[in-house]
Amino acid sequence: MKEGTASVLTSKVTARYHKLTAQRPKSQIRTFNPVRKRLQWLWQKGRKPALVVFLVLFVWWLFCLPKPLFRAPLATELLSSDGELLSARIAADGQWRMPAADSVSPKLIAAVINYEDKTFRSHWGISARGFVRALLDNWSAGRVVSGGSTLTMQVARMARGNKARTLVQKVLEATVATRLEAGYSKDEILRLWLANAPFGGNVVGAEAAARRYYGRSPAALSWAEAATLAVLPNSPALIHPGRSREELRFKRNRLLDDLARSEEISSAEAGLAKLEPLPDDPHPLPRAGEHLLERLRQAHGPGRYRSSLHAGLQTEITELVRRHQSLLAGNQVHNTAAMVTEVATGKVVAYVGNSPDLAPAFAPDVDIITAPRSPGSLLKPMLYALAQEDGKLTPRGLLADIPTRFDNFQPANFYQNYDGAIRANEALARSLNIPFVYLLQDYGVPRFHAVMRDYGFEQINQPSGHYGLSLILGGGEITMEEINGWFLGMARQLRYFYDRQGQYQSSDFDRPTLLDSRTRPPLQELSPTPGAIGAGSAYLTFEALTELTRPDDTGAARRFTSRRRIAWKTGTSFGFRDAWAVGSTPAYVVSVWSGNADGEGREGLVGVRAAAPLMFNIFRALEEHSTEAPAWFEPPWDDMVETTICSVSGHLAGPDCPPEDQWVASNSERSKVCPHHKKIFTNEAATFRVRLDCGPTPATPHNWFVLPARQAFYYRQQHPEYQPMPPLHPDCGSGHEVAQSPMQFIYPYKNGVLSPVKNWKGETEPIFFELAHQDKETTVFWHLDGNYLGETTLFHSLTVDVEKGRHLLTVVDKAGNRLERRFTVN
């Protein structure tokens, strides 16, 4: 080696050493003879070969530690918010090798040091005393019974893969141990040993050993438990809980005596500790929240995750899910999931991704909480709130509820009956389909689609035209986590409306938080502008959802009970594949789903029967967990206005409406004025309309409530008090006003193409024509293409075999009113 090269290498090595030691506290730095002086002495004495060898060895020593120290795969742990183990997943190599414990009992540390390496705190990685003791023990036994390794040397051996115990390997371990001492503190080395030492069977590390053998954290061990664990790594294959009981007891008790002699514990404590039993077979690890554990493991890799889950609630709600699913199993419904989120923090406190203890055939590993599913009617509250915010709706405004067809989409109510016209809040509580299809048509599918995307519904990933009007009836897919987050956002902006002085927090609608370290303070990053839905619309939406009586799958009313007010909504997907229930109070949001993970539908699988009962049971369980939340949301008066509405139609009152004062969302002041009340004059018996210049006198004024004929036909069936507007008196003629037609087609509602259906035999069924007439006593005469078909009274419907091609359907009532409908049969 050239002189210049050696000098440069000497300087670099010396700089590397000083940089290494400068990074650690002085109290942890081992004292070595100055490297520079040694190198200079060797060079001055002309011992260049020795210097080269020394430099090579020193460089090897600097870089001899594996990077990383330990490459073995780790198990995954899921902890509750207070640190309790909820679930664990074994490492990829089949070992229970958990991440290093966050905290370890001082008792275990004292026991390990006393048993394995009494001079651990004072040596530099090698203990001469230990080597001498090992030589004497081996000489006395006539075989190798002790290796004399320090704790640091044991860490070095484990880091190098537990290679065969030969003299060469021992020297290498001793050298690596000194490097460990130079780069790590004593506490760090001890932590490495506790995380990687073998404790029998496939248990590696103190964390796994404490969990498996004692069912608790290593921070909570007793003296007897700590002593038992401390003696296991010395002979993990021989001394295993469940076998060699007496030898294990002897070693444990001897260690307890040593601890007493070293005054770590008193003799009395040692005596009491000896009375404790040895562990039996390894404890099964808990399995609560295992779907969340797997979700975190897949997203972030193995490790320890301190979740936001509440241990007691998680256990309790898992049991409620188990019981509920057992009731559904008779109908071949196998999967149920539930999620509970705390409104104040936005954190998930219970996460049951699937029914526990399912047979493999029923997809037990599927996490329903993140699985895309059809929401059925769950999105109706969102549209209801958006329509109010957009000024298109008041809570009691009438929506059409009549059979209809939109191009190729023909929605129907779940119970196949119709109200003609129904208040919006009642339509939401009863989850009627057709009124909300009309409402979505008015609001706009592209706008609704965009709002859903803004709220984080990532499964709605196709253009709005792909879904069309079916989007409001479950034509897209969502996840439980997404709908839970939307209800959470609504609840948070209502609960903190006044604390925020009428401002909003956009993060209210973020996904619920799964990890305990992530917080969502309710009073930070505020904005005066709401998102798509303001507090007034949100409050009136939740108010509409508090009705406890809902129709079941037969249409019969089913009443639920609750001590607290709950804003809740159910959903049922097409084909009875998904049953949902989501509810909110100021304290919690609860989401429930029941069905089959493989998508198989089952008759009777509807939200009210298959999901709502579990949701209410969960809310009852939550009542036992006190919170500071109010009983209900305070009305956000600052985002609402008191206005005059029509007491009959619910729309803003017109001049001819019976008025009533009502609080509505601020923007609802811009909604439409009631179109259904007309001022007319009648004769005294109110059997004919008259004018002031004709007809019998005196003329009596009326503000008459009038619905379109199709709506009136169904509305009268639910409201017998409804009376159609009387006809014009014969003395008044008809030339001075165009009377509204008293009849309307129900099917076909408008001109277009009709597609006949086929029965189960493959035969084409006749086409069913239907008409609504305001006068239930009248007779209607039917004609097709100029050919007389027949007449009807009371119920105006005909079934006709119609050939392919274009046709003209004509109806005339006995008063001469006429309607035509042109259609094509394909």
FENZIKA-V475649 format. One record per residue. N is the residue number from 1. PSI is psi in degrees with one decimal (NA if undefined). BURIAL is I if it has 24 or more other C-alpha atoms within 12 Angstrom, else O. D_CENTER is the distance of its C-alpha to the mean C-alpha in whole Angstrom. Layout:
N/PSI/BURIAL/D_CENTER
N/PSI/BURIAL/D_CENTER
//
This chain:
1/135.2/O/67
2/154.5/O/69
3/-42.9/O/69
4/-41.4/O/67
5/-44.6/O/64
6/-40.4/I/64
7/-44.2/O/64
8/-44.1/O/61
9/-39.6/I/59
10/-44.8/I/61
11/-42.8/O/59
12/-44.0/O/56
13/-43.6/I/55
14/-41.5/I/57
15/-39.9/O/54
16/-40.8/O/51
17/-45.6/I/52
18/-34.9/O/52
19/-38.8/O/49
20/-46.8/I/48
21/-25.7/I/49
22/-20.8/O/49
23/-4.9/O/45
24/150.5/O/45
25/147.9/O/46
26/-32.2/O/50
27/-18.7/O/50
28/-3.5/I/48
29/128.3/I/50
30/144.7/I/53
31/118.2/O/56
32/156.7/O/58
33/141.1/O/61
34/129.1/O/61
35/-41.9/I/60
36/-42.9/I/62
37/-39.2/O/65
38/-43.6/O/65
39/-41.9/I/65
40/-40.1/O/68
41/-44.1/O/70
42/-40.5/O/69
43/-42.5/I/70
44/-31.5/O/73
45/-0.9/O/75
46/21.9/O/74
47/64.4/O/72
48/-43.3/O/70
49/-41.8/O/69
50/-37.4/O/67
51/-42.3/I/66
52/-45.9/I/64
53/-42.4/O/63
54/-44.3/O/62
55/-41.5/I/60
56/-45.6/O/58
57/-38.1/O/57
58/-39.5/I/56
59/-42.6/O/54
60/-41.6/O/52
61/-40.7/I/52
62/-35.6/I/50
63/23.0/O/47
64/-14.5/I/47
65/134.9/I/44
66/149.0/O/41
67/112.6/O/39
68/168.5/O/36
69/-43.1/I/38
70/125.6/I/35
71/-6.0/O/34
72/141.7/I/33
73/150.1/O/29
74/153.6/I/27
75/171.6/I/25
76/133.9/I/21
77/140.0/I/20
78/118.9/I/17
79/153.7/I/18
80/177.3/I/17
81/-24.1/I/17
82/15.0/O/21
83/3.7/I/21
84/137.3/I/21
85/123.9/I/21
86/-39.0/I/18
87/159.2/I/18
88/149.8/I/20
89/126.3/I/21
90/154.2/I/25
91/164.6/I/26
92/-26.1/O/27
93/12.9/O/31
94/12.8/O/30
95/143.5/I/31
96/80.3/I/29
97/96.1/I/29
98/159.4/I/27
99/154.4/I/27
100/138.5/I/30
101/140.3/I/29
102/-35.2/O/28
103/144.2/O/31
104/141.9/I/34
105/132.5/I/36
106/-25.0/O/39
107/-42.3/I/41
108/-39.4/I/39
109/-46.2/I/41
110/-40.9/I/44
111/-41.3/I/44
112/-47.6/I/44
113/-41.1/I/46
114/-36.9/I/49
115/-39.9/I/48
116/-35.1/I/48
117/85.8/I/49
118/-25.6/I/51
119/18.9/I/52
120/-41.1/I/49
121/-13.0/I/49
122/-20.9/O/52
123/172.1/I/53
124/20.6/I/52
125/-21.2/I/50
126/136.6/I/54
127/111.9/I/55
128/-38.5/O/59
129/-39.4/O/59
130/-39.4/I/56
131/-42.8/O/58
132/-44.8/O/61
133/-40.9/O/60
134/-41.0/O/58
135/-45.0/O/62
136/-43.1/O/63
137/-42.6/O/61
138/-38.7/O/61
139/-41.9/O/65
140/-37.6/O/65
141/-16.1/O/63
142/10.6/O/64
143/172.0/O/61
144/111.4/O/58
145/-10.7/O/56
146/139.0/I/55
147/-12.5/I/54
148/18.3/I/54
149/139.6/I/51
150/170.3/I/49
151/-37.6/I/46
152/-41.4/I/46
153/-35.7/I/48
154/-38.7/I/45
155/-42.1/I/42
156/-42.4/I/45
157/-43.5/I/45
158/-37.8/I/41
159/-28.4/I/41
160/11.9/I/43
161/20.7/O/42
162/55.1/O/44
163/166.9/O/47
164/143.6/O/50
165/80.0/O/52
166/170.5/O/55
167/-41.0/O/58
168/-45.0/O/56
169/-34.1/I/53
170/-41.8/I/54
171/-43.9/O/55
172/-41.4/I/52
173/-40.4/I/50
174/-39.3/I/52
175/-44.7/I/52
176/-33.6/I/49
177/-40.4/I/48
178/-33.2/I/50
179/-37.9/I/48
180/-43.0/I/45
181/-32.9/I/47
182/-27.2/I/48
183/-12.9/I/44
184/151.2/I/42
185/165.1/I/43
186/-41.8/I/44
187/-37.1/O/40
188/-40.4/O/38
189/-43.1/I/41
190/-38.8/I/40
191/-39.4/I/36
192/-41.1/I/37
193/-46.1/I/39
194/-28.2/I/36
195/-19.1/I/33
196/-3.1/I/36
197/143.7/I/38
198/137.8/I/38
199/27.0/I/38
200/137.2/I/39
201/-133.7/I/37
202/29.3/I/34
203/120.6/I/33
204/128.3/I/34
205/151.5/I/33
206/-34.7/I/34
207/-50.6/I/30
208/-38.8/I/30
209/-44.5/I/33
210/-40.3/I/32
211/-44.2/I/29
212/-38.6/I/30
213/-25.8/I/34
214/-5.0/I/33
215/32.4/I/29
216/172.6/I/29
217/150.7/I/29
218/-10.7/I/32
219/-11.6/I/32
220/24.9/I/33
221/147.6/I/36
222/174.0/I/39
223/-40.7/I/42
224/-42.8/I/43
225/-41.8/I/39
226/-41.5/I/40
227/-39.3/I/43
228/-46.8/I/42
229/-34.8/I/40
230/-29.9/I/42
231/-12.4/I/45
232/-43.7/I/42
233/-23.7/I/42
234/-32.9/I/46
235/66.4/I/46
236/-29.3/I/43
237/-28.6/O/44
238/-45.3/O/47
239/104.5/I/45
240/133.9/I/42
241/128.9/I/41
242/-17.8/O/42
243/160.6/O/45
244/51.7/O/48
245/-44.7/O/47
246/-39.9/O/51
247/-38.7/O/51
248/-43.5/I/47
249/-40.9/I/48
250/-47.7/O/52
251/-40.5/I/50
252/-48.2/I/47
253/-37.1/I/50
254/-39.0/I/52
255/-39.2/I/50
256/-38.3/I/49
257/-41.0/I/53
258/-39.6/I/53
259/-35.5/I/50
260/-40.8/I/53
261/-34.1/O/56
262/4.2/O/54
263/25.2/O/53
264/-34.8/I/49
265/165.8/I/49
266/164.9/O/52
267/-35.4/O/54
268/-42.3/O/53
269/-40.0/O/49
270/-41.3/I/50
271/-42.7/O/52
272/-37.4/O/49
273/-34.3/I/46
274/-21.3/I/48
275/-14.8/O/48
276/143.0/O/44
277/158.9/O/43
278/156.4/I/42
279/147.1/I/39
280/-150.2/O/39
281/153.0/O/37
282/140.8/I/33
283/140.7/O/30
284/137.6/O/27
285/148.8/I/25
286/157.5/I/21
287/23.7/I/19
288/138.4/I/16
289/27.3/I/12
290/-26.7/I/14
291/-35.0/I/11
292/-40.7/I/10
293/-47.9/I/14
294/-36.2/I/14
295/-44.0/I/12
296/-37.8/I/13
297/-41.6/I/17
298/-35.6/O/17
299/-36.4/O/16
300/-2.4/O/18
301/172.9/O/20
302/155.4/I/21
303/-170.0/I/22
304/126.8/I/21
305/119.4/I/17
306/103.5/I/17
307/176.7/I/14
308/1.1/I/12
309/144.6/I/12
310/119.8/I/15
311/-46.9/I/17
312/-44.6/I/19
313/-41.1/I/16
314/-45.0/I/14
315/-44.5/I/17
316/-43.6/I/18
317/-31.3/I/14
318/-41.1/I/15
319/-37.8/I/18
320/-40.6/I/17
321/-42.5/I/15
322/-47.4/I/18
323/-41.8/O/21
324/-43.3/I/19
325/-33.8/I/19
326/-29.4/I/23
327/-29.9/O/24
328/-17.4/I/22
329/-29.9/O/24
330/-23.0/O/27
331/17.3/O/26
332/35.9/O/25
333/119.8/I/21
334/-15.9/I/20
335/135.5/I/16
336/142.0/I/13
337/153.9/I/10
338/149.0/I/8
339/133.2/I/6
340/128.7/I/8
341/138.3/I/8
342/125.8/I/12
343/-41.3/I/13
344/-39.7/I/16
345/-16.0/I/15
346/13.1/I/11
347/144.0/I/10
348/122.8/I/8
349/-12.0/I/10
350/135.0/I/9
351/99.9/I/7
352/97.8/I/9
353/-16.4/I/9
354/164.2/I/12
355/134.1/I/15
356/151.8/I/17
357/40.3/I/21
358/152.4/O/21
359/150.3/O/24
360/-28.6/O/23
361/-16.4/O/24
362/26.0/I/21
363/58.5/O/19
364/-21.5/I/17
365/-8.6/I/16
366/127.3/I/14
367/100.1/I/10
368/-27.9/I/9
369/-31.2/I/5
370/2.0/I/7
371/132.2/I/10
372/128.4/I/12
373/157.2/I/13
374/131.8/I/15
375/-6.6/I/14
376/-122.4/I/17
377/10.0/I/18
378/-20.5/I/15
379/-5.3/I/16
380/-40.0/I/19
381/-34.7/I/18
382/-45.9/I/18
383/-39.8/I/21
384/-44.6/I/23
385/-41.6/I/22
386/-40.0/I/23
387/-37.0/I/26
388/-43.4/I/27
389/-27.8/I/27
390/1.0/I/29
391/22.0/I/31
392/-1.0/I/31
393/144.1/I/31
394/157.7/I/31
395/-32.1/I/29
396/9.3/I/32
397/142.6/I/33
398/138.2/I/34
399/145.3/I/33
400/138.4/I/34
401/81.3/I/34
402/154.8/I/36
403/136.5/I/36
404/168.6/I/36
405/134.1/I/35
406/97.9/O/34
407/-113.5/O/36
408/8.2/O/34
409/119.7/O/31
410/91.7/O/32
411/161.9/I/30
412/151.1/I/30
413/153.0/I/29
414/-35.3/I/27
415/7.6/O/30
416/32.3/O/33
417/166.6/O/34
418/147.5/I/35
419/-5.0/I/36
420/-63.4/I/38
421/140.0/I/36
422/146.7/I/33
423/144.4/I/32
424/-42.9/I/29
425/-32.4/I/27
426/-38.8/I/28
427/-35.9/I/27
428/-45.5/I/24
429/-36.0/I/24
430/-4.9/I/25
431/48.1/I/23
432/140.8/I/26
433/-51.4/I/26
434/-42.6/I/29
435/-35.0/I/29
436/-23.4/I/26
437/-43.0/I/27
438/-40.6/I/30
439/-38.7/I/28
440/-38.0/I/26
441/-39.8/I/30
442/-41.1/I/31
443/-38.4/I/28
444/121.2/I/28
445/-45.2/I/26
446/-38.9/O/26
447/-45.0/I/25
448/-41.4/I/22
449/-44.9/I/21
450/-39.8/O/21
451/-42.1/I/20
452/-42.8/I/16
453/-41.6/O/17
454/-32.0/O/17
455/-0.2/I/14
456/19.2/I/12
457/85.4/I/12
458/-19.0/I/13
459/-17.5/I/14
460/80.7/I/16
461/10.8/O/19
462/160.6/O/22
463/157.1/O/25
464/-34.4/I/25
465/-23.5/O/28
466/-33.4/O/26
467/-41.7/O/24
468/-153.4/I/26
469/-17.6/I/26
470/-11.5/I/24
471/-33.4/I/21
472/-12.9/I/21
473/17.7/I/21
474/20.0/I/18
475/-11.7/I/21
476/-171.2/I/18
477/147.0/I/14
478/176.2/I/11
479/160.4/I/7
480/-38.9/I/5
481/-37.5/I/3
482/-46.0/I/6
483/-32.4/I/8
484/-41.1/I/6
485/-34.7/I/7
486/-46.1/I/10
487/-37.3/I/11
488/-45.1/I/11
489/-43.2/I/13
490/-44.5/I/15
491/-40.1/I/15
492/-42.2/I/16
493/-24.7/I/19
494/-43.8/I/21
495/-35.9/I/20
496/17.9/I/22
497/-46.9/I/24
498/-32.1/O/27
499/-31.6/O/27
500/4.1/O/26
501/46.0/O/29
502/10.4/I/28
503/175.6/I/26
504/158.3/I/23
505/116.0/I/20
506/-28.8/I/19
507/-4.2/I/16
508/-34.6/I/15
509/12.7/I/13
510/163.0/I/11
511/144.6/I/8
512/145.7/I/7
513/134.9/I/9
514/-22.9/I/9
515/143.3/I/13
516/-27.2/I/15
517/-16.9/O/18
518/126.7/O/16
519/160.8/I/17
520/75.5/I/16
521/132.9/O/20
522/-11.8/I/20
523/21.0/I/23
524/155.6/O/24
525/57.2/O/24
526/155.8/O/25
527/142.6/O/26
528/-13.9/O/28
529/126.7/O/27
530/170.9/I/24
531/-137.0/I/22
532/-23.6/I/22
533/125.6/I/21
534/174.2/I/23
535/-37.6/I/23
536/-47.6/I/26
537/-38.3/I/24
538/-43.2/I/21
539/-47.1/I/23
540/-28.9/I/25
541/-46.7/I/22
542/-37.5/I/20
543/-41.2/I/24
544/-20.8/I/24
545/6.1/I/21
546/-7.4/I/22
547/128.1/I/25
548/-15.3/I/24
549/120.2/I/26
550/148.8/I/25
551/142.8/I/27
552/-164.8/I/26
553/-15.6/I/26
554/-7.0/O/30
555/-9.9/O/30
556/147.5/O/31
557/134.7/O/30
558/124.3/O/27
559/132.9/O/27
560/159.0/I/24
561/144.6/O/25
562/138.0/I/23
563/-23.2/O/25
564/154.3/I/23
565/136.8/I/22
566/129.6/I/19
567/113.4/I/18
568/152.8/I/16
569/140.2/I/16
570/166.5/I/16
571/145.0/I/16
572/125.4/I/18
573/163.1/I/19
574/135.1/I/22
575/10.8/O/24
576/46.8/I/22
577/-25.8/I/19
578/130.1/I/16
579/123.3/I/16
580/155.0/I/13
581/127.4/I/13
582/133.3/I/11
583/158.7/I/13
584/142.4/I/14
585/176.0/I/17
586/-13.6/I/18
587/-42.2/I/16
588/155.7/I/13
589/129.4/I/10
590/130.7/I/9
591/137.6/I/8
592/140.3/I/10
593/140.2/I/11
594/146.2/I/14
595/-157.5/I/17
596/129.9/I/18
597/-26.2/I/16
598/1.5/O/20
599/3.2/I/19
600/128.2/O/22
601/153.9/I/23
602/133.4/I/24
603/135.4/I/26
604/-2.6/I/25
605/83.6/I/21
606/155.7/I/20
607/-41.2/I/18
608/-34.4/I/20
609/-37.3/I/21
610/-14.4/I/19
611/-40.1/I/16
612/-41.3/I/17
613/-40.5/I/19
614/-40.6/I/16
615/-45.1/I/14
616/-35.6/I/18
617/-37.8/I/18
618/-42.4/I/15
619/-36.6/I/16
620/-39.8/I/20
621/-35.8/I/19
622/-22.2/I/17
623/-23.1/O/21
624/-10.2/O/22
625/104.6/O/20
626/141.0/O/22
627/169.1/O/21
628/9.9/O/23
629/146.3/I/21
630/166.2/O/24
631/-34.0/O/24
632/167.6/I/23
633/138.1/I/23
634/133.2/I/26
635/132.0/I/27
636/75.1/I/28
637/-31.0/I/31
638/-16.7/O/32
639/22.4/I/30
640/157.5/I/31
641/150.1/I/35
642/126.8/O/37
643/172.5/I/39
644/124.1/I/41
645/166.4/I/39
646/125.1/I/41
647/-17.8/I/41
648/-51.3/I/41
649/-21.4/I/39
650/-9.4/I/36
651/170.0/I/37
652/138.2/I/39
653/132.7/I/43
654/-178.3/I/45
655/-21.0/O/49
656/11.2/I/49
657/147.8/I/46
658/119.5/I/46
659/156.1/O/44
660/136.8/O/42
661/138.8/O/40
662/145.3/I/36
663/129.7/I/34
664/167.1/I/32
665/149.5/I/29
666/-44.9/I/32
667/-11.8/I/32
668/-13.3/I/32
669/-19.3/I/36
670/2.5/O/36
671/173.0/I/35
672/151.4/I/38
673/147.4/I/41
674/122.5/I/41
675/4.2/I/43
676/-10.0/I/44
677/130.9/I/47
678/140.2/O/50
679/120.1/O/54
680/168.0/I/56
681/140.2/I/60
682/168.1/I/61
683/177.3/I/64
684/-32.7/O/64
685/-4.0/O/62
686/32.9/I/59
687/-16.0/O/60
688/147.7/I/61
689/143.4/I/60
690/168.9/I/63
691/164.3/I/64
692/-18.9/O/66
693/8.9/O/69
694/163.2/O/69
695/172.2/O/68
696/153.2/I/69
697/155.1/O/69
698/150.7/O/68
699/127.8/O/65
700/125.7/O/62
701/145.2/O/59
702/146.2/I/55
703/94.5/O/52
704/133.6/I/50
705/117.7/I/47
706/128.1/I/47
707/154.8/I/44
708/151.9/I/44
709/-43.2/I/46
710/-42.8/I/43
711/-41.3/I/41
712/-35.3/I/43
713/-45.6/I/44
714/-33.3/I/41
715/-39.0/I/40
716/-28.7/I/44
717/-29.6/O/42
718/-19.3/O/40
719/85.2/O/42
720/-21.0/O/46
721/-13.8/O/47
722/131.3/O/46
723/130.1/O/50
724/157.8/I/50
725/130.8/I/53
726/153.4/I/56
727/163.8/I/58
728/136.7/I/61
729/139.4/I/64
730/-30.4/O/67
731/-20.2/O/69
732/-8.9/O/67
733/-163.8/O/67
734/7.4/O/64
735/-18.2/O/65
736/-7.9/O/64
737/149.0/O/60
738/110.8/O/58
739/144.8/O/56
740/137.3/O/53
741/132.0/I/52
742/-0.3/I/52
743/152.9/I/50
744/146.5/I/47
745/137.2/I/46
746/-42.1/I/43
747/125.0/I/43
748/136.1/I/44
749/-33.7/I/43
750/168.0/O/44
751/146.5/O/46
752/-158.4/O/45
753/132.9/O/44
754/137.3/I/44
755/107.8/O/43
756/149.4/O/44
757/159.0/O/42
758/145.9/O/43
759/-174.5/O/43
760/-16.0/O/42
761/-3.6/O/46
762/5.5/O/45
763/143.0/O/48
764/128.0/O/47
765/148.1/O/46
766/159.7/O/48
767/136.7/I/47
768/115.1/O/46
769/141.5/I/47
770/146.7/I/46
771/144.7/I/48
772/137.5/I/47
773/138.2/I/50
774/-28.1/I/50
775/106.4/I/53
776/-10.6/I/53
777/-7.7/O/57
778/165.5/O/57
779/138.6/I/58
780/135.3/I/57
781/131.2/I/58
782/138.6/I/57
783/141.1/I/58
784/117.8/I/57
785/37.2/O/59
786/-6.6/O/61
787/132.4/O/62
788/130.3/O/61
789/-35.3/O/59
790/-173.5/O/59
791/155.5/O/58
792/151.8/I/56
793/151.0/O/55
794/-69.6/O/53
795/114.4/O/50
796/89.2/I/50
797/148.0/I/49
798/147.3/I/51
799/123.8/O/50
800/136.6/O/52
801/119.7/O/53
802/132.2/I/52
803/162.1/O/54
804/148.5/O/52
805/-170.2/O/53
806/144.7/O/53
807/160.4/I/54
808/119.8/I/54
809/127.6/I/53
810/134.7/I/56
811/142.1/I/55
812/130.0/I/58
813/173.2/I/58
814/-13.0/O/61
815/-2.0/O/61
816/0.3/O/61
817/140.5/I/58
818/139.4/O/57
819/145.6/I/54
820/149.4/I/53
821/123.5/I/50
822/135.8/I/51
823/163.7/I/49
824/133.1/O/49
825/124.5/O/48
826/NA/O/47
//
